[in-house]
Amino acid sequence: MSILITPEQPYRSGNQYLIDVINARKATPISLQDKRIKTLLSTIDVWAGKQLADKFISGSTAKGTSILGCSDLDLFISLKADTNLTLKQIFNSLHDTLKKEFSVRKQNVSIRVVHNKLQIDIVPGKKMPYQTHWHFLYTNRRQDQERIQTNVNNHVNMVINSGRINEIIALKVWRKINKLDFPSMYLERYAIDALHGKWSGKTHLTDNFLYVLTHIAKYFSTTAVYDPSNSNNVISHSLYKYEKEEIQNAAIKSLKNDYLSHIIY
């Protein structure tokens, strides 16, 4: 696809333009030692009690794909396998506990907490028996799928080792610009699958970014996307048909632009 960079054309290449956008929009990761989340972590520790197996940074934060204006921290709460509560009870109990002190919102598998000007996505999970990284997660979004079985560690490694970090960040910027409900794990896996066999690296960044947008515009609503850890978990089921069509239509509309700077900025 042939596309101009900006109306003024100050950039030597679309690749450099995208790198500049990515660098400007990337978020600086925060750690669990950050003083701003000390109260939040303490509340979670009290809530989990003796059933807490671990808590660790996960999601976009661990993958290095966080952007400004989205979650500042992704936090995974691992509960022991012998926890008596159901997954739904765990999710709702944590939500209700956090609601007493913080501004919260239920999401697909996470709870968004706004605290000290930070947006923190917290995912509670119950360990599978005799497993280290495998967990059951509650899915709040859909009534026809109440839980998923997944390996959070595999998700992180999949993205880190994919060679597609820049393309994923660019797509997340595009997602934010278009105000799309497009879960990050879904976006990441879709991009990696779509770019299978394509060259990686900064010299191919513009071509790859536009290629994924074109793929979304043509095939998104009918493409099945699977959890790399568990093929029985169909990630693409996390969105309804009309939600997929909104994303597909956004890609179609974006590709009608003559300038890259009108698609992503």
Secondary structure, DSSP 8 states (H G I E B T S, - for coil): ---BS-SS---S-HHHHHHHHHHHHB-----TT-GGGHHHHHHHHHHHGGGEEEEEE-HHHHHT--BTTS-SEEEEEEE-TT--S-HHHHHHHHHHHHHTTSEEEE-SS-EEEEETTEEEEEEEEEE-TT-SSEEEEE-SS-TT--EEEEEHHHHHHHHHTTT-HHHHHHHHHHHHHTT----HHHHHHHHHHHTTTS--SGGGHHHHHHHHHHHHHHHGGG---EETTEEEEEGGGGS-HHHHHHHHHHHHHHTT-SBGGGT--
